[in-house]
Every structure is written in C-alpha cells, then in structure tokens.
Amino acid sequence: MDVNQSTLQPQPGHFYAVGVGPGSTDLLTLRAARLVEGCDTIIAPQAKGAARSLSLETVQPLIDRQEVVVVNYPMQRDGEKTQQRWQQMAQDIAKRCNSGQSVVQLTLGDPLIFSTSSYLLHGLTDLLPTANLHVVPGISAFQISASRLAEALTVQEDRLTLMSATDLDAVEQAFGQCETLVLYKAGTCIQELIDLLGQHDLLGRSQLVSCCEQGEHELLVDDLSRWDVQPLNYMTTMIVKLGRRPWDKG
Ligand SMILES: C[S@@+](CC[C@H](N)C(=O)[O-])C[C@H]1O[C@@H](n2cnc3c(N)ncnc32)[C@H](O)[C@@H]1O
C-alpha cells in the first residue's frame, strides 16, 4: 500500500482514505482538499439516526459535480453480519474503482487512528492493487485537543500513549507506563474515568476537550479537579499529564 506517494490529483481506479481533521474546512490539508475536489465519488459516513455527516459538512465547500454516497457503518464491532457489511462496502468501492472512478472515503481526524477506514482498507487489499490504495493523514483529535490546551504533549524522552478510555483496567495500567496519556472515547465513561483518576490523585493533572472545532458545543476543561461531572458527547478526548516537565515547580 502506497502511503507516502505525493498524491497530486485523484487517479481513475484509485481509492483514497482521506482524513478531514476535527471538523473545520480550514484544517483540511491541501492534499485532502485537492483529492476531494477532483475525485468522482465521495463516500461519507453518517452515524445511524444522526441528521448529519460531520465529515461531509467539513468538505461541503469543495463539493460540486462529485457523486456523494452517505453510508451508515456497522455499529457492532464483531460478528459475521458486521464482517459481511464491511466486505460488501469494500466490494462496492472496488466495483467503482474497477469501472474507472476515483473514490475518496472521508474520515474525521486521521484515517489510521480509531477509524472505520482501517476496516475498509483491510477489505480492499484483496480487491484492488496495493498501488491503488492511498491514505491521506488528517489532524487527529489528540492534536487538536492538545492545541487547545497549548501545552506540550511530549518533551525529551517522554512516552505518549493513545488509547481508548473504554477499558478502565488498561487505562489504570497505562498510568505507570507513560508521561502523557491521551484517552479517546472519554465521553462514553466519564464518571468511571473521573472516579479512577480521583483514586490515583490525578484529577489535577487531567484535562478534557469535547466537540473541539464544533462551535458552541465545544467544551474545554483544563483542570478536572475543579469540574462538576456532567454527561458528555462521544466526541470527547482526555489528556492526563503523568510525568513531570522540566519547568514544573516543586
Ligand atoms: C472513532 S474515534 C475517531 C478518531 C479520529 N479518527 C481521529 O483521528 O481523531 C472518535 C473519538 O475521537 C475523539 N474525537 C473525535 N473528534 C473529536 C473532537 N472534535 N473533539 C474531541 N475529541 C474528538 C473522541 O475521543 C472520540 O470519542
């Protein structure tokens, strides 16, 4: 799979997993914008029951003559039906590519970080030549969240861990294994996370960003020890600073 190729214009028969970043058009890369503008077909995810596709809205100003296909991805992770659905989607994309179309699949953030693109890319490896599969990176949630806090994620020999917040035992283990811990999907288990951080006296070292780049919905909490827990959107990322920084006092 060619992940490094300088991709100037979408090519007939090629598939592009394109990261669109956190949801603002001006945070698209130039490469992503060029591919979206020039491709034949745009595949955009929309959560079942949701009224809108955020990734599609992000590229809306660039849409003109392209065909837009909005898809509901499987909600369950495992199981035969889910596998079949991914396979079916991969086959539909391969069919379009084999008929000469260039196909862009949009993904929020980066396509290789907790992304449905991974399932599609896996399914497509058997159906299209590897030279026809491309990944275009996007600004991931850990980057946009850290930028809001304007504090270093890593310095010197620091270790940075990105993980899902949903496995609390694994989160607890990670406390001893890195200097900075970034927890994706923190909105799904916020109360349990707060309890766990409190038990380890880490609330004052923990911050969260919810719905970053989503206007009035955005929430920034730079010290969780001074925050009253409230239900949060799924689009919530937490940053826990476990290690000391050269400029820390005391
Ligand atoms: C399925 S993952 C998608 C990650 C995405 N591929 C990326 O690279 O950012 C969804 C998780 O990403 C994080 N996330 C995505 N968009 C976000 C945003 N706008 N603000 C804060 N966190 C966000 C949240 O942790 C959310 O639960």
The ligand as an ORCA input file, in Angstrom:
! r2SCAN-3c Opt
* xyz 0 1
  C     -13.977      6.848     16.397
  S     -12.790      7.899     17.125
  C     -12.262      8.815     15.719
  C     -10.861      9.345     15.885
  C     -10.387     10.072     14.633
  N     -10.088      9.141     13.558
  C      -9.164     10.935     14.937
  O      -8.068     10.634     14.434
  O      -9.326     11.916     15.676
  C     -13.786      9.029     17.977
  C     -13.039      9.668     19.148
  O     -12.144     10.659     18.658
  C     -12.112     11.763     19.551
  N     -12.621     12.945     18.837
  C     -13.017     12.985     17.567
  N     -13.386     14.231     17.221
  C     -13.223     14.995     18.330
  C     -13.441     16.376     18.614
  N     -13.911     17.196     17.687
  N     -13.174     16.830     19.857
  C     -12.679     15.998     20.812
  N     -12.450     14.690     20.577
  C     -12.728     14.187     19.363
  C     -13.023     11.419     20.728
  O     -12.215     10.833     21.722
  C     -13.965     10.393     20.104
  O     -14.532      9.544     21.062
*
